[in-house]
Amino acid sequence: ALLFFGAHGHVLLAVGLAMALFNIGGAQVGSHLAIRHGAGFVRRAFLAVATVFILKFAWDTLVV
């Protein structure tokens, strides 16, 4: 995809670099928390995020 869009001049390099840096930072923080707090923490965090997404999708579907 990067080659295709780059050939057509549709790449926002600053945005891509910012996204890459935050992706690396988030992976570092997430790995540190997972190693420090264990599987129970990861399970609870996953369930919390999944619940928020389900509620958001339900809200978007039923209310809007």
mmCIF file of the N, C-alpha and C atoms, coordinates in Angstrom:
data_MODEL
# 
_entry.id   MODEL 
# 
loop_
_atom_site.group_PDB 
_atom_site.id 
_atom_site.type_symbol 
_atom_site.label_atom_id 
_atom_site.label_alt_id 
_atom_site.label_comp_id 
_atom_site.label_asym_id 
_atom_site.label_entity_id 
_atom_site.label_seq_id 
_atom_site.pdbx_PDB_ins_code 
_atom_site.Cartn_x 
_atom_site.Cartn_y 
_atom_site.Cartn_z 
_atom_site.occupancy 
_atom_site.B_iso_or_equiv 
_atom_site.pdbx_formal_charge 
_atom_site.auth_seq_id 
_atom_site.auth_comp_id 
_atom_site.auth_asym_id 
_atom_site.auth_atom_id 
_atom_site.pdbx_PDB_model_num 
ATOM 1   N N  . ALA A 1 1  ? 0.831   -1.188  0.000  1.00 0.00 ? 1  ALA A N  1 
ATOM 2   C CA . ALA A 1 1  ? 0.000   0.000   0.000  1.00 0.00 ? 1  ALA A CA 1 
ATOM 3   C C  . ALA A 1 1  ? 0.877   1.253   0.000  1.00 0.00 ? 1  ALA A C  1 
ATOM 4   N N  . LEU A 1 2  ? 1.965   1.219   0.770  1.00 0.00 ? 2  LEU A N  1 
ATOM 5   C CA . LEU A 1 2  ? 2.841   2.391   0.821  1.00 0.00 ? 2  LEU A CA 1 
ATOM 6   C C  . LEU A 1 2  ? 3.455   2.674   -0.542 1.00 0.00 ? 2  LEU A C  1 
ATOM 7   N N  . LEU A 1 3  ? 3.850   1.619   -1.262 1.00 0.00 ? 3  LEU A N  1 
ATOM 8   C CA . LEU A 1 3  ? 4.405   1.808   -2.605 1.00 0.00 ? 3  LEU A CA 1 
ATOM 9   C C  . LEU A 1 3  ? 3.361   2.374   -3.566 1.00 0.00 ? 3  LEU A C  1 
ATOM 10  N N  . PHE A 1 4  ? 2.154   1.863   -3.499 1.00 0.00 ? 4  PHE A N  1 
ATOM 11  C CA . PHE A 1 4  ? 1.094   2.336   -4.397 1.00 0.00 ? 4  PHE A CA 1 
ATOM 12  C C  . PHE A 1 4  ? 0.769   3.799   -4.143 1.00 0.00 ? 4  PHE A C  1 
ATOM 13  N N  . PHE A 1 5  ? 0.478   4.132   -2.876 1.00 0.00 ? 5  PHE A N  1 
ATOM 14  C CA . PHE A 1 5  ? 0.112   5.509   -2.576 1.00 0.00 ? 5  PHE A CA 1 
ATOM 15  C C  . PHE A 1 5  ? 1.303   6.448   -2.726 1.00 0.00 ? 5  PHE A C  1 
ATOM 16  N N  . GLY A 1 6  ? 2.500   5.965   -2.426 1.00 0.00 ? 6  GLY A N  1 
ATOM 17  C CA . GLY A 1 6  ? 3.693   6.789   -2.605 1.00 0.00 ? 6  GLY A CA 1 
ATOM 18  C C  . GLY A 1 6  ? 3.931   7.126   -4.062 1.00 0.00 ? 6  GLY A C  1 
ATOM 19  N N  . ALA A 1 7  ? 3.677   6.194   -4.949 1.00 0.00 ? 7  ALA A N  1 
ATOM 20  C CA . ALA A 1 7  ? 3.846   6.434   -6.375 1.00 0.00 ? 7  ALA A CA 1 
ATOM 21  C C  . ALA A 1 7  ? 2.876   7.483   -6.886 1.00 0.00 ? 7  ALA A C  1 
ATOM 22  N N  . HIS A 1 8  ? 1.734   7.629   -6.205 1.00 0.00 ? 8  HIS A N  1 
ATOM 23  C CA . HIS A 1 8  ? 0.734   8.606   -6.619 1.00 0.00 ? 8  HIS A CA 1 
ATOM 24  C C  . HIS A 1 8  ? 0.800   9.885   -5.783 1.00 0.00 ? 8  HIS A C  1 
ATOM 25  N N  . GLY A 1 9  ? 1.763   9.967   -4.874 1.00 0.00 ? 9  GLY A N  1 
ATOM 26  C CA . GLY A 1 9  ? 1.950   11.189  -4.087 1.00 0.00 ? 9  GLY A CA 1 
ATOM 27  C C  . GLY A 1 9  ? 0.927   11.403  -2.993 1.00 0.00 ? 9  GLY A C  1 
ATOM 28  N N  . HIS A 1 10 ? 0.372   10.324  -2.457 1.00 0.00 ? 10 HIS A N  1 
ATOM 29  C CA . HIS A 1 10 ? -0.657  10.443  -1.424 1.00 0.00 ? 10 HIS A CA 1 
ATOM 30  C C  . HIS A 1 10 ? -0.175  9.917   -0.075 1.00 0.00 ? 10 HIS A C  1 
ATOM 31  N N  . VAL A 1 11 ? 1.043   10.232  0.304  1.00 0.00 ? 11 VAL A N  1 
ATOM 32  C CA . VAL A 1 11 ? 1.589   9.777   1.582  1.00 0.00 ? 11 VAL A CA 1 
ATOM 33  C C  . VAL A 1 11 ? 1.841   11.006  2.456  1.00 0.00 ? 11 VAL A C  1 
ATOM 34  N N  . LEU A 1 12 ? 1.289   10.996  3.657  1.00 0.00 ? 12 LEU A N  1 
ATOM 35  C CA . LEU A 1 12 ? 1.521   12.053  4.627  1.00 0.00 ? 12 LEU A CA 1 
ATOM 36  C C  . LEU A 1 12 ? 2.617   11.566  5.572  1.00 0.00 ? 12 LEU A C  1 
ATOM 37  N N  . LEU A 1 13 ? 3.852   11.894  5.243  1.00 0.00 ? 13 LEU A N  1 
ATOM 38  C CA . LEU A 1 13 ? 5.004   11.359  5.958  1.00 0.00 ? 13 LEU A CA 1 
ATOM 39  C C  . LEU A 1 13 ? 5.005   11.751  7.430  1.00 0.00 ? 13 LEU A C  1 
ATOM 40  N N  . ALA A 1 14 ? 4.679   13.004  7.742  1.00 0.00 ? 14 ALA A N  1 
ATOM 41  C CA . ALA A 1 14 ? 4.680   13.450  9.144  1.00 0.00 ? 14 ALA A CA 1 
ATOM 42  C C  . ALA A 1 14 ? 3.657   12.671  9.966  1.00 0.00 ? 14 ALA A C  1 
ATOM 43  N N  . VAL A 1 15 ? 2.486   12.455  9.407  1.00 0.00 ? 15 VAL A N  1 
ATOM 44  C CA . VAL A 1 15 ? 1.448   11.699  10.114 1.00 0.00 ? 15 VAL A CA 1 
ATOM 45  C C  . VAL A 1 15 ? 1.887   10.251  10.304 1.00 0.00 ? 15 VAL A C  1 
ATOM 46  N N  . GLY A 1 16 ? 2.473   9.669   9.261  1.00 0.00 ? 16 GLY A N  1 
ATOM 47  C CA . GLY A 1 16 ? 2.938   8.286   9.354  1.00 0.00 ? 16 GLY A CA 1 
ATOM 48  C C  . GLY A 1 16 ? 4.034   8.100   10.392 1.00 0.00 ? 16 GLY A C  1 
ATOM 49  N N  . LEU A 1 17 ? 4.968   9.041   10.444 1.00 0.00 ? 17 LEU A N  1 
ATOM 50  C CA . LEU A 1 17 ? 6.039   8.947   11.439 1.00 0.00 ? 17 LEU A CA 1 
ATOM 51  C C  . LEU A 1 17 ? 5.501   9.117   12.856 1.00 0.00 ? 17 LEU A C  1 
ATOM 52  N N  . ALA A 1 18 ? 4.565   10.052  13.036 1.00 0.00 ? 18 ALA A N  1 
ATOM 53  C CA . ALA A 1 18 ? 3.962   10.230  14.357 1.00 0.00 ? 18 ALA A CA 1 
ATOM 54  C C  . ALA A 1 18 ? 3.226   8.959   14.783 1.00 0.00 ? 18 ALA A C  1 
ATOM 55  N N  . MET A 1 19 ? 2.481   8.363   13.859 1.00 0.00 ? 19 MET A N  1 
ATOM 56  C CA . MET A 1 19 ? 1.769   7.124   14.171 1.00 0.00 ? 19 MET A CA 1 
ATOM 57  C C  . MET A 1 19 ? 2.745   6.009   14.532 1.00 0.00 ? 19 MET A C  1 
ATOM 58  N N  . ALA A 1 20 ? 3.850   5.911   13.814 1.00 0.00 ? 20 ALA A N  1 
ATOM 59  C CA . ALA A 1 20 ? 4.850   4.879   14.097 1.00 0.00 ? 20 ALA A CA 1 
ATOM 60  C C  . ALA A 1 20 ? 5.453   5.068   15.480 1.00 0.00 ? 20 ALA A C  1 
ATOM 61  N N  . LEU A 1 21 ? 5.795   6.305   15.829 1.00 0.00 ? 21 LEU A N  1 
ATOM 62  C CA . LEU A 1 21 ? 6.381   6.575   17.149 1.00 0.00 ? 21 LEU A CA 1 
ATOM 63  C C  . LEU A 1 21 ? 5.408   6.228   18.272 1.00 0.00 ? 21 LEU A C  1 
ATOM 64  N N  . PHE A 1 22 ? 4.145   6.626   18.128 1.00 0.00 ? 22 PHE A N  1 
ATOM 65  C CA . PHE A 1 22 ? 3.166   6.312   19.170 1.00 0.00 ? 22 PHE A CA 1 
ATOM 66  C C  . PHE A 1 22 ? 2.862   4.820   19.218 1.00 0.00 ? 22 PHE A C  1 
ATOM 67  N N  . ASN A 1 23 ? 2.914   4.142   18.088 1.00 0.00 ? 23 ASN A N  1 
ATOM 68  C CA . ASN A 1 23 ? 2.723   2.698   18.063 1.00 0.00 ? 23 ASN A CA 1 
ATOM 69  C C  . ASN A 1 23 ? 3.841   2.001   18.837 1.00 0.00 ? 23 ASN A C  1 
ATOM 70  N N  . ILE A 1 24 ? 5.077   2.431   18.614 1.00 0.00 ? 24 ILE A N  1 
ATOM 71  C CA . ILE A 1 24 ? 6.217   1.859   19.336 1.00 0.00 ? 24 ILE A CA 1 
ATOM 72  C C  . ILE A 1 24 ? 6.101   2.156   20.827 1.00 0.00 ? 24 ILE A C  1 
ATOM 73  N N  . GLY A 1 25 ? 5.755   3.388   21.169 1.00 0.00 ? 25 GLY A N  1 
ATOM 74  C CA . GLY A 1 25 ? 5.602   3.756   22.581 1.00 0.00 ? 25 GLY A CA 1 
ATOM 75  C C  . GLY A 1 25 ? 4.504   2.962   23.264 1.00 0.00 ? 25 GLY A C  1 
ATOM 76  N N  . GLY A 1 26 ? 3.369   2.800   22.584 1.00 0.00 ? 26 GLY A N  1 
ATOM 77  C CA . GLY A 1 26 ? 2.271   2.027   23.150 1.00 0.00 ? 26 GLY A CA 1 
ATOM 78  C C  . GLY A 1 26 ? 2.634   0.561   23.339 1.00 0.00 ? 26 GLY A C  1 
ATOM 79  N N  . ALA A 1 27 ? 3.387   0.024   22.396 1.00 0.00 ? 27 ALA A N  1 
ATOM 80  C CA . ALA A 1 27 ? 3.829   -1.366  22.529 1.00 0.00 ? 27 ALA A CA 1 
ATOM 81  C C  . ALA A 1 27 ? 4.770   -1.529  23.716 1.00 0.00 ? 27 ALA A C  1 
ATOM 82  N N  . GLN A 1 28 ? 5.649   -0.560  23.902 1.00 0.00 ? 28 GLN A N  1 
ATOM 83  C CA . GLN A 1 28 ? 6.571   -0.617  25.045 1.00 0.00 ? 28 GLN A CA 1 
ATOM 84  C C  . GLN A 1 28 ? 5.817   -0.554  26.371 1.00 0.00 ? 28 GLN A C  1 
ATOM 85  N N  . VAL A 1 29 ? 4.892   0.395   26.479 1.00 0.00 ? 29 VAL A N  1 
ATOM 86  C CA . VAL A 1 29 ? 4.116   0.539   27.713 1.00 0.00 ? 29 VAL A CA 1 
ATOM 87  C C  . VAL A 1 29 ? 3.258   -0.699  27.953 1.00 0.00 ? 29 VAL A C  1 
ATOM 88  N N  . GLY A 1 30 ? 2.581   -1.188  26.892 1.00 0.00 ? 30 GLY A N  1 
ATOM 89  C CA . GLY A 1 30 ? 1.744   -2.373  27.041 1.00 0.00 ? 30 GLY A CA 1 
ATOM 90  C C  . GLY A 1 30 ? 2.534   -3.606  27.438 1.00 0.00 ? 30 GLY A C  1 
ATOM 91  N N  . SER A 1 31 ? 3.707   -3.785  26.845 1.00 0.00 ? 31 SER A N  1 
ATOM 92  C CA . SER A 1 31 ? 4.554   -4.929  27.203 1.00 0.00 ? 31 SER A CA 1 
ATOM 93  C C  . SER A 1 31 ? 5.018   -4.838  28.647 1.00 0.00 ? 31 SER A C  1 
ATOM 94  N N  . HIS A 1 32 ? 5.414   -3.642  29.049 1.00 0.00 ? 32 HIS A N  1 
ATOM 95  C CA . HIS A 1 32 ? 5.871   -3.444  30.429 1.00 0.00 ? 32 HIS A CA 1 
ATOM 96  C C  . HIS A 1 32 ? 4.743   -3.762  31.415 1.00 0.00 ? 32 HIS A C  1 
ATOM 97  N N  . LEU A 1 33 ? 3.535   -3.261  31.138 1.00 0.00 ? 33 LEU A N  1 
ATOM 98  C CA . LEU A 1 33 ? 2.407   -3.528  32.034 1.00 0.00 ? 33 LEU A CA 1 
ATOM 99  C C  . LEU A 1 33 ? 2.053   -5.009  32.057 1.00 0.00 ? 33 LEU A C  1 
ATOM 100 N N  . ALA A 1 34 ? 2.090   -5.669  30.899 1.00 0.00 ? 34 ALA A N  1 
ATOM 101 C CA . ALA A 1 34 ? 1.757   -7.089  30.843 1.00 0.00 ? 34 ALA A CA 1 
ATOM 102 C C  . ALA A 1 34 ? 2.764   -7.930  31.614 1.00 0.00 ? 34 ALA A C  1 
ATOM 103 N N  . ILE A 1 35 ? 4.035   -7.606  31.468 1.00 0.00 ? 35 ILE A N  1 
ATOM 104 C CA . ILE A 1 35 ? 5.065   -8.362  32.187 1.00 0.00 ? 35 ILE A CA 1 
ATOM 105 C C  . ILE A 1 35 ? 4.986   -8.089  33.681 1.00 0.00 ? 35 ILE A C  1 
ATOM 106 N N  . ARG A 1 36 ? 4.753   -6.838  34.051 1.00 0.00 ? 36 ARG A N  1 
ATOM 107 C CA . ARG A 1 36 ? 4.739   -6.456  35.467 1.00 0.00 ? 36 ARG A CA 1 
ATOM 108 C C  . ARG A 1 36 ? 3.518   -6.986  36.208 1.00 0.00 ? 36 ARG A C  1 
ATOM 109 N N  . HIS A 1 37 ? 2.342   -6.948  35.553 1.00 0.00 ? 37 HIS A N  1 
ATOM 110 C CA . HIS A 1 37 ? 1.099   -7.277  36.254 1.00 0.00 ? 37 HIS A CA 1 
ATOM 111 C C  . HIS A 1 37 ? 0.520   -8.643  35.900 1.00 0.00 ? 37 HIS A C  1 
ATOM 112 N N  . GLY A 1 38 ? 0.991   -9.270  34.851 1.00 0.00 ? 38 GLY A N  1 
ATOM 113 C CA . GLY A 1 38 ? 0.594   -10.633 34.552 1.00 0.00 ? 38 GLY A CA 1 
ATOM 114 C C  . GLY A 1 38 ? -0.662  -10.783 33.717 1.00 0.00 ? 38 GLY A C  1 
ATOM 115 N N  . ALA A 1 39 ? -1.044  -12.050 33.544 1.00 0.00 ? 39 ALA A N  1 
ATOM 116 C CA . ALA A 1 39 ? -2.146  -12.413 32.658 1.00 0.00 ? 39 ALA A CA 1 
ATOM 117 C C  . ALA A 1 39 ? -3.488  -11.900 33.164 1.00 0.00 ? 39 ALA A C  1 
ATOM 118 N N  . GLY A 1 40 ? -3.663  -11.849 34.459 1.00 0.00 ? 40 GLY A N  1 
ATOM 119 C CA . GLY A 1 40 ? -4.928  -11.357 35.013 1.00 0.00 ? 40 GLY A CA 1 
ATOM 120 C C  . GLY A 1 40 ? -5.187  -9.914  34.623 1.00 0.00 ? 40 GLY A C  1 
ATOM 121 N N  . PHE A 1 41 ? -4.158  -9.104  34.668 1.00 0.00 ? 41 PHE A N  1 
ATOM 122 C CA . PHE A 1 41 ? -4.281  -7.704  34.272 1.00 0.00 ? 41 PHE A CA 1 
ATOM 123 C C  . PHE A 1 41 ? -4.614  -7.592  32.794 1.00 0.00 ? 41 PHE A C  1 
ATOM 124 N N  . VAL A 1 42 ? -3.942  -8.365  31.973 1.00 0.00 ? 42 VAL A N  1 
ATOM 125 C CA . VAL A 1 42 ? -4.187  -8.333  30.525 1.00 0.00 ? 42 VAL A CA 1 
ATOM 126 C C  . VAL A 1 42 ? -5.625  -8.743  30.236 1.00 0.00 ? 42 VAL A C  1 
ATOM 127 N N  . ARG A 1 43 ? -6.108  -9.767  30.909 1.00 0.00 ? 43 ARG A N  1 
ATOM 128 C CA . ARG A 1 43 ? -7.474  -10.245 30.708 1.00 0.00 ? 43 ARG A CA 1 
ATOM 129 C C  . ARG A 1 43 ? -8.480  -9.162  31.079 1.00 0.00 ? 43 ARG A C  1 
ATOM 130 N N  . ARG A 1 44 ? -8.295  -8.520  32.229 1.00 0.00 ? 44 ARG A N  1 
ATOM 131 C CA . ARG A 1 44 ? -9.215  -7.462  32.661 1.00 0.00 ? 44 ARG A CA 1 
ATOM 132 C C  . ARG A 1 44 ? -9.159  -6.261  31.727 1.00 0.00 ? 44 ARG A C  1 
ATOM 133 N N  . ALA A 1 45 ? -7.958  -5.893  31.285 1.00 0.00 ? 45 ALA A N  1 
ATOM 134 C CA . ALA A 1 45 ? -7.823  -4.765  30.360 1.00 0.00 ? 45 ALA A CA 1 
ATOM 135 C C  . ALA A 1 45 ? -8.517  -5.075  29.040 1.00 0.00 ? 45 ALA A C  1 
ATOM 136 N N  . PHE A 1 46 ? -8.337  -6.281  28.515 1.00 0.00 ? 46 PHE A N  1 
ATOM 137 C CA . PHE A 1 46 ? -8.982  -6.673  27.272 1.00 0.00 ? 46 PHE A CA 1 
ATOM 138 C C  . PHE A 1 46 ? -10.495 -6.643  27.414 1.00 0.00 ? 46 PHE A C  1 
ATOM 139 N N  . LEU A 1 47 ? -11.020 -7.194  28.493 1.00 0.00 ? 47 LEU A N  1 
ATOM 140 C CA . LEU A 1 47 ? -12.469 -7.193  28.698 1.00 0.00 ? 47 LEU A CA 1 
ATOM 141 C C  . LEU A 1 47 ? -13.013 -5.782  28.838 1.00 0.00 ? 47 LEU A C  1 
ATOM 142 N N  . ALA A 1 48 ? -12.271 -4.895  29.498 1.00 0.00 ? 48 ALA A N  1 
ATOM 143 C CA . ALA A 1 48 ? -12.710 -3.506  29.635 1.00 0.00 ? 48 ALA A CA 1 
ATOM 144 C C  . ALA A 1 48 ? -12.770 -2.818  28.274 1.00 0.00 ? 48 ALA A C  1 
ATOM 145 N N  . VAL A 1 49 ? -11.749 -2.988  27.472 1.00 0.00 ? 49 VAL A N  1 
ATOM 146 C CA . VAL A 1 49 ? -11.724 -2.355  26.149 1.00 0.00 ? 49 VAL A CA 1 
ATOM 147 C C  . VAL A 1 49 ? -12.811 -2.952  25.257 1.00 0.00 ? 49 VAL A C  1 
ATOM 148 N N  . ALA A 1 50 ? -12.972 -4.252  25.282 1.00 0.00 ? 50 ALA A N  1 
ATOM 149 C CA . ALA A 1 50 ? -14.012 -4.897  24.473 1.00 0.00 ? 50 ALA A CA 1 
ATOM 150 C C  . ALA A 1 50 ? -15.400 -4.411  24.884 1.00 0.00 ? 50 ALA A C  1 
ATOM 151 N N  . THR A 1 51 ? -15.625 -4.261  26.184 1.00 0.00 ? 51 THR A N  1 
ATOM 152 C CA . THR A 1 51 ? -16.913 -3.772  26.672 1.00 0.00 ? 51 THR A CA 1 
ATOM 153 C C  . THR A 1 51 ? -17.176 -2.348  26.203 1.00 0.00 ? 51 THR A C  1 
ATOM 154 N N  . VAL A 1 52 ? -16.169 -1.500  26.268 1.00 0.00 ? 52 VAL A N  1 
ATOM 155 C CA . VAL A 1 52 ? -16.328 -0.117  25.800 1.00 0.00 ? 52 VAL A CA 1 
ATOM 156 C C  . VAL A 1 52 ? -16.673 -0.093  24.313 1.00 0.00 ? 52 VAL A C  1 
ATOM 157 N N  . PHE A 1 53 ? -15.985 -0.911  23.514 1.00 0.00 ? 53 PHE A N  1 
ATOM 158 C CA . PHE A 1 53 ? -16.278 -0.951  22.080 1.00 0.00 ? 53 PHE A CA 1 
ATOM 159 C C  . PHE A 1 53 ? -17.687 -1.468  21.814 1.00 0.00 ? 53 PHE A C  1 
ATOM 160 N N  . ILE A 1 54 ? -18.108 -2.492  22.519 1.00 0.00 ? 54 ILE A N  1 
ATOM 161 C CA . ILE A 1 54 ? -19.465 -3.024  22.333 1.00 0.00 ? 54 ILE A CA 1 
ATOM 162 C C  . ILE A 1 54 ? -20.493 -1.964  22.674 1.00 0.00 ? 54 ILE A C  1 
ATOM 163 N N  . LEU A 1 55 ? -20.295 -1.256  23.780 1.00 0.00 ? 55 LEU A N  1 
ATOM 164 C CA . LEU A 1 55 ? -21.230 -0.201  24.167 1.00 0.00 ? 55 LEU A CA 1 
ATOM 165 C C  . LEU A 1 55 ? -21.240 0.927   23.148 1.00 0.00 ? 55 LEU A C  1 
ATOM 166 N N  . LYS A 1 56 ? -20.079 1.290   22.627 1.00 0.00 ? 56 LYS A N  1 
ATOM 167 C CA . LYS A 1 56 ? -20.014 2.350   21.625 1.00 0.00 ? 56 LYS A CA 1 
ATOM 168 C C  . LYS A 1 56 ? -20.737 1.942   20.348 1.00 0.00 ? 56 LYS A C  1 
ATOM 169 N N  . PHE A 1 57 ? -20.508 0.723   19.882 1.00 0.00 ? 57 PHE A N  1 
ATOM 170 C CA . PHE A 1 57 ? -21.172 0.254   18.671 1.00 0.00 ? 57 PHE A CA 1 
ATOM 171 C C  . PHE A 1 57 ? -22.680 0.158   18.882 1.00 0.00 ? 57 PHE A C  1 
ATOM 172 N N  . ALA A 1 58 ? -23.112 -0.299  20.057 1.00 0.00 ? 58 ALA A N  1 
ATOM 173 C CA . ALA A 1 58 ? -24.539 -0.354  20.364 1.00 0.00 ? 58 ALA A CA 1 
ATOM 174 C C  . ALA A 1 58 ? -25.127 1.055   20.372 1.00 0.00 ? 58 ALA A C  1 
ATOM 175 N N  . TRP A 1 59 ? -24.447 1.996   20.983 1.00 0.00 ? 59 TRP A N  1 
ATOM 176 C CA . TRP A 1 59 ? -24.905 3.384   21.024 1.00 0.00 ? 59 TRP A CA 1 
ATOM 177 C C  . TRP A 1 59 ? -25.033 3.943   19.602 1.00 0.00 ? 59 TRP A C  1 
ATOM 178 N N  . ASP A 1 60 ? -24.010 3.740   18.787 1.00 0.00 ? 60 ASP A N  1 
ATOM 179 C CA . ASP A 1 60 ? -24.024 4.241   17.410 1.00 0.00 ? 60 ASP A CA 1 
ATOM 180 C C  . ASP A 1 60 ? -25.145 3.596   16.590 1.00 0.00 ? 60 ASP A C  1 
ATOM 181 N N  . THR A 1 61 ? -25.421 2.333   16.851 1.00 0.00 ? 61 THR A N  1 
ATOM 182 C CA . THR A 1 61 ? -26.435 1.620   16.080 1.00 0.00 ? 61 THR A CA 1 
ATOM 183 C C  . THR A 1 61 ? -27.850 1.979   16.515 1.00 0.00 ? 61 THR A C  1 
ATOM 184 N N  . LEU A 1 62 ? -28.059 2.068   17.801 1.00 0.00 ? 62 LEU A N  1 
ATOM 185 C CA . LEU A 1 62 ? -29.418 2.248   18.324 1.00 0.00 ? 62 LEU A CA 1 
ATOM 186 C C  . LEU A 1 62 ? -29.841 3.705   18.478 1.00 0.00 ? 62 LEU A C  1 
ATOM 187 N N  . VAL A 1 63 ? -28.909 4.592   18.770 1.00 0.00 ? 63 VAL A N  1 
ATOM 188 C CA . VAL A 1 63 ? -29.268 5.967   19.089 1.00 0.00 ? 63 VAL A CA 1 
ATOM 189 C C  . VAL A 1 63 ? -29.160 6.867   17.876 1.00 0.00 ? 63 VAL A C  1 
ATOM 190 N N  . VAL A 1 64 ? -28.110 6.704   17.108 1.00 0.00 ? 64 VAL A N  1 
ATOM 191 C CA . VAL A 1 64 ? -27.876 7.633   15.999 1.00 0.00 ? 64 VAL A CA 1 
ATOM 192 C C  . VAL A 1 64 ? -28.592 7.234   14.764 1.00 0.00 ? 64 VAL A C  1 
# 
